[in-house]
Amino acid sequence: MKNKLLSKYKYPDPDGQTQLITLKKANWKYVSFETKELEKNQTTLIKSDSNEICIVVISGKCNVRNQKINLTQIGDRMSPFERKKPWAVYINKNDFIELKAVSSLEIAICKAPGGGNYESRIISPSHMDSEKRGKGQNKRLVHNILPETEPANSLLVVECYTDQGNTSSYPSHKHDTDDFPNETYLEETYYHRFNPKQGFAFQRVYTEDGSLDESMAVYDKDVVMVPKGYHPVATIAGYDNYYLNVMAGPVRKWCFTWEDDHDWINGETYN
């Protein structure tokens, strides 16, 4: 049976597109997501219309240009598994970016409703923080690309590294209730990569009442959509996992609730 929350990787079309998550496809209101793979010297035009956009350079190098940014070369990792912080570009609604690949290039285009007086800007690795989370077999490395402390209207963007055999997005937590400051409603996408690339992980998306409960094997360059509920990830031995998270909702704050059954893993008795 086809899993409704899993979008499988597709070979690049003439414009390099490999994933396209629209509001209609996801059946929600805020997050749109796209990935492209471009060959050296290939160009693409990205328009924001009523959205704001954060373009993340997953791997490779490119030049970017619009009315505020002129042919700036960005990108200095050829694989996300170098674990260097990425380069990114932010543009607000009614703006655009012309992008030209300087090498083979993989980019993510993260979209959500735009607004406010937020100007286009390059987000350099030096402007991002990183943090290690978890303990025991629940450790991961996080790069905060566009956190809530940085200016934007809706978008929250982060990337996460989980070593082989470990879990992440765990203990199970949810952010599907508009009850700030206790919890915020945030739609979320996961763009997965694996090293070596034939690897996979398991991701489960489920609610306590059982109205949603889907488990899926996720392979390289697949996308998982999380409309509600808990959403842990478990890697398998031999394969490191990278994923790019995009979140957005009516309040640009990441406030979540732990699942009671597994919250003990946050405590001192687990190491």
C-alpha positions in Angstrom: 0.0 0.0 0.0 1.3 3.4 -0.9 2.3 5.6 2.0 0.6 9.0 1.8 3.3 10.8 3.9 6.3 9.6 1.9 7.4 11.3 -1.3 9.9 9.2 -3.3 13.0 10.6 -5.1 12.6 11.2 -8.8 15.3 11.6 -11.4 15.9 15.3 -12.2 13.5 16.9 -14.8 14.9 19.4 -17.3 14.9 22.1 -14.6 16.7 19.8 -12.1 13.6 19.2 -9.9 13.7 16.0 -7.9 11.1 16.7 -5.2 8.0 18.9 -5.1 5.9 19.1 -2.0 3.0 21.5 -2.6 0.3 22.6 -0.2 -2.2 20.5 -2.2 0.0 17.4 -2.1 0.6 17.6 1.6 -3.0 18.7 2.3 -2.0 21.5 4.7 -1.5 25.3 4.7 2.0 26.5 5.3 5.0 24.4 4.2 6.1 23.9 0.5 9.3 22.2 -0.3 11.3 21.5 -3.4 14.8 20.0 -4.3 16.8 20.5 -7.4 20.0 18.9 -8.8 21.8 21.0 -11.3 24.7 20.3 -13.5 27.7 22.7 -13.8 26.7 25.9 -15.6 23.0 25.1 -15.4 20.8 28.0 -14.3 17.4 28.2 -12.6 15.1 31.1 -11.6 13.3 30.9 -8.3 10.4 33.2 -7.6 8.8 33.7 -4.2 5.4 35.3 -5.2 3.4 35.4 -1.9 5.9 33.2 0.0 9.2 33.7 1.7 12.0 31.3 0.7 15.1 29.8 2.2 17.3 28.2 -0.3 19.8 25.8 1.3 22.9 24.6 -0.6 22.9 20.9 0.3 26.1 20.3 -1.8 28.1 22.1 -4.4 28.7 25.7 -5.3 26.6 28.3 -7.1 26.3 32.0 -8.0 23.2 33.8 -6.8 21.8 37.2 -8.0 18.8 39.5 -7.5 18.3 43.2 -7.0 20.1 43.1 -3.7 22.6 40.3 -4.2 24.9 40.3 -7.2 26.6 37.1 -8.4 27.8 36.0 -5.0 29.4 32.5 -5.0 28.2 30.4 -2.1 28.6 26.8 -1.0 31.8 25.0 0.1 30.8 21.4 0.8 30.5 18.8 -1.9 28.5 16.5 0.3 26.4 17.2 3.4 28.3 14.4 5.1 31.3 16.7 5.4 29.3 18.0 8.3 30.2 21.6 7.5 27.5 24.2 8.1 25.7 25.0 4.8 25.3 28.3 2.9 21.7 29.5 2.5 19.8 32.5 0.9 16.7 34.1 2.3 14.2 36.0 0.1 10.8 37.5 1.1 7.6 37.6 -0.8 7.5 39.1 -4.3 11.2 38.6 -4.9 13.4 36.2 -6.9 16.8 34.6 -7.1 18.7 33.7 -10.3 21.0 30.8 -9.5 23.8 29.3 -11.6 25.6 26.1 -10.7 29.4 26.5 -10.5 29.7 22.8 -9.9 27.3 19.9 -9.7 24.7 21.3 -7.2 22.0 20.1 -4.9 19.7 22.7 -3.4 16.6 22.7 -1.2 13.9 25.4 -1.7 11.9 25.9 1.5 8.8 28.0 1.3 6.1 29.4 3.6 3.8 32.4 3.7 5.8 35.6 3.5 5.4 39.0 5.1 7.1 41.7 7.1 10.1 43.9 6.0 12.7 41.1 5.7 15.2 41.8 3.0 17.0 39.3 0.8 20.2 38.1 2.4 23.0 35.5 2.3 23.0 33.3 5.3 26.7 32.3 5.7 27.9 29.3 7.8 29.5 31.7 10.2 26.1 33.1 11.0 24.7 29.7 12.0 25.1 28.0 15.3 25.4 24.2 15.9 24.6 22.1 18.8 24.8 18.5 20.0 21.6 17.0 21.4 20.7 13.8 23.2 22.8 11.1 24.9 23.4 7.4 24.6 22.0 6.1 21.3 19.9 9.2 20.9 22.7 11.6 19.9 22.7 14.0 17.0 24.4 17.1 15.6 22.2 20.0 14.6 22.9 23.1 12.4 20.4 25.9 12.9 20.0 27.5 9.5 17.0 29.7 10.0 16.0 29.5 13.7 13.3 31.6 15.4 15.9 34.0 16.6 16.7 35.1 13.0 14.3 37.4 11.0 11.6 35.7 8.9 7.8 35.5 8.8 7.0 31.8 9.0 10.0 29.6 8.1 12.1 27.5 10.5 14.9 25.6 8.9 17.4 23.2 10.5 19.6 20.2 9.5 20.4 17.2 11.6 23.0 14.4 11.5 22.2 11.1 13.1 25.0 8.5 13.3 24.4 4.8 12.3 22.3 2.9 14.8 21.0 6.0 16.6 17.6 7.6 16.9 16.6 11.2 16.5 13.5 13.4 16.6 13.2 11.4 19.8 12.0 11.0 22.5 8.8 11.2 20.5 7.4 14.8 20.5 4.7 16.6 18.6 3.8 20.2 17.6 0.3 20.0 16.2 -1.7 22.1 18.6 -2.1 25.9 18.3 -1.7 26.6 22.0 1.3 29.0 22.4 3.3 29.1 24.6 2.6 25.5 25.6 2.7 24.1 22.1 2.6 25.5 18.5 1.1 24.1 15.3 4.0 23.5 12.9 3.8 21.5 9.7 7.1 19.8 8.9 9.0 18.1 6.1 12.1 15.8 6.4 14.5 15.6 3.4 16.6 12.5 4.0 20.1 11.7 2.8 22.3 8.6 3.7 26.0 7.7 3.7 26.6 5.3 2.0 23.7 6.3 -0.2 22.0 2.8 -0.4 21.1 3.1 3.3 17.8 3.8 4.8 16.0 4.7 8.1 12.7 4.0 9.6 10.3 6.9 10.4 7.0 6.6 12.2 4.3 9.4 12.2 1.5 8.7 14.7 -1.0 10.2 17.0 -2.0 9.0 20.5 -5.6 8.3 19.4 -4.4 6.2 16.5 -6.1 8.3 13.8 -2.7 8.6 12.1 -0.1 5.8 12.3 2.2 5.4 9.4 5.7 3.7 9.4 7.9 3.9 6.4 11.3 2.9 5.2 13.0 6.1 4.0 15.7 6.0 1.4 18.2 8.6 0.0 16.6 11.9 -1.1 13.1 10.8 0.0 10.8 13.3 1.8 8.5 12.6 4.7 5.6 14.9 5.5 4.5 15.4 9.1 1.1 17.0 9.3 0.6 16.1 13.0 1.6 13.7 15.7 4.9 12.2 16.8 7.6 11.5 14.3 10.7 9.7 15.5 13.5 8.5 13.2 15.7 5.3 13.6 18.8 4.7 11.6 20.2 1.3 10.9 23.7 0.0 11.4 26.3 1.1 8.8 24.5 4.1 7.5 24.7 7.7 8.8 21.6 9.8 8.3 21.2 13.5 7.4 17.9 15.3 7.1 16.8 18.8 6.4 13.8 20.0 8.4 11.4 22.7 7.3 8.7 23.9 9.7 6.0 26.6 9.5 2.7 27.5 11.1 0.7 30.5 12.4 3.2 31.2 15.2 6.9 31.2 14.4 8.0 29.4 17.6 9.1 25.8 18.1 7.1 24.7 21.2 6.4 21.0 21.5 5.1 18.3 23.8 6.9 15.1 24.7 5.0 11.8 24.5 4.6 10.7 28.2 5.6 7.1 27.6 9.1 7.9 26.3 9.9 11.2 28.2 11.9 9.2 30.7 14.7 9.0 28.1 15.4 12.7 28.8 16.1 11.9 32.4 19.2 10.9 34.4 18.4 7.2 34.4 19.2 6.9 30.6 22.7 7.4 29.5 
